[in-house]
Amino acid sequence: MRIGELATRAGTTTRTLRYYESRGLLPARRDESGYRTYDEHDLRLLRQIRTLQDFGFDLEETRPFVECLRAGHPQGDSCPASLAIYRRKLGELDSLIDELQAVRAEVGAQLARAERARDELAAEAEVPGGPEPVCELEGRTR
């Protein structure tokens, strides 16, 4: 198949396929007329790359999976190098999750603090002569 058909079947663009070719991830075969030609195996490589990228892998991280498929393995993740990438990616994801949980805890603490302060102001406002809570943005017009 030619590059346009492969791009359509893979759900990508010919420009992306040329880029993958320039990075050595997609083979550069040409017919006697000079047109790029591809087969079902190339489509499988592309699907592996796109799946991994959908999971957040950068393009270079897909290389061991592509090489594993090129070596004739039935799955791109059946080689030791691919498994090492999975392990590293899981470590990165765990770190990101930890960071996000810490940020979430901080935001939750700030919300609780702000709600307590608001409730205290509201309680003081109910006392005769207490301060009237006013939001700085209330009443502003654009």
N, C-alpha and C positions, 0 to 999 in steps of 0.2 A: 504494500500500500504506500501511497505517497504521503508527504508531510501533512497536507490539509486533512486527509481522511484520518490519519492518526490523531491529529489535534482534536478533531471533532469527536472521535470515539473516546478519547481520553478526557474530554471536557476541559481542554486547555487551548492555548494559542500556538500558532506556528512559531511565533517569536520565543515563547517559552521553550519549545522543543529545540530551537537553535541554540538557546542559552544552555540547556542541559547538555547538548552535544559539545558545546565549547568547553564545558566543565568536565567532560569525559564520562558523563553519566549515561548518555545515550549514544549508541554506536553510529558512526558516520559512514553509512554504505550508500553507494551511488550506482545507478544503472548505467548502461552504455551511453545514454543521452545526458548524463550528469545529474539526473534528478535523485533526490534522497529517496531511499526505499526503506521500508520497515515491515516487520512481521508481527505476529501475535505475541511473540516473546518480548518484543519491544513495548507493546501495549501493556504487558504484565509488569515490566520494569517501571513504566510510567505510573501505573496504578499503585505500585508499592511506594514510589516517591510521594505521590499525592496523598496517600493515606497517612504516611508518616508526617508530612507537612501539616496535614489537618490536625494531627495530634500535638503540633508545636515543635517538631524537630526541624532544625535548620537544614538547608540543602546538603551541607557537607556531612551531617550526621546520617544521611540516607545512604551514603556511599557503601558502607559495609553490607547493607541489605541488598543493594543493587549488585555488588560483586558476588555475593552469595548466590543470587539467582543466576547470574552469568556463569558461575561455576557449575551450574546444573542442579543445584539443590532445589527441592520442591517448594520450599518456602524461603523467603529472604531473611527470616530470623532464625534459621536453623544452624547458623555458623557462630563460632565463638566470638568473633568481632561484633556481630550484631547483638548478641546477648550482653556484651560489655557496654554497648551503647544504651541498651534498655536499662541496665543497672545504673549507669551514670545519669540518665534522664530521670529515673525514679528518684534518685538522690536530689537532683535539682528541683523536682516537683515537691518533694517533701520539705525542702528548705523554703520554697515559695509559700507553701501552705503554712508553715510555721510563722513566716513573716506576716502573712495575711491574718492569721489568728491573733498575733500580737497587735497589729493595727486595729483589728476589730475590737479587741479588749480595750484599747485606748479610746476608741470612739465611743464604746459603750460606757466607759467611765466618765467621759466628758458629757455625754447625754445625761447620765444620772446626776452629775454635779449641777448641770444647767437646770434640770427639772427641780432639784432640791432648792436651788436659789430662787427659781420662779415661784415655787410653792411658799417659800419663806416670805417673799415680797407680797404675795397675795394675802397671806395670813396677816402681815403687818398692815396692809391696806384696809383690812376689815376692822382694825382697832381705830376708834375715833382719833383723828390727828395723825394717823400713820401715813407713811409715804404712799403715793399713788404710783403703781408700777406702769412705766411707759416704755414702749419699745422705740428705739431711736428711729426706726424706719416707718413707724406708723404715721399715717397722714401725709407722707411724702408723695408727690406726684411727679411724673416725668414730663 
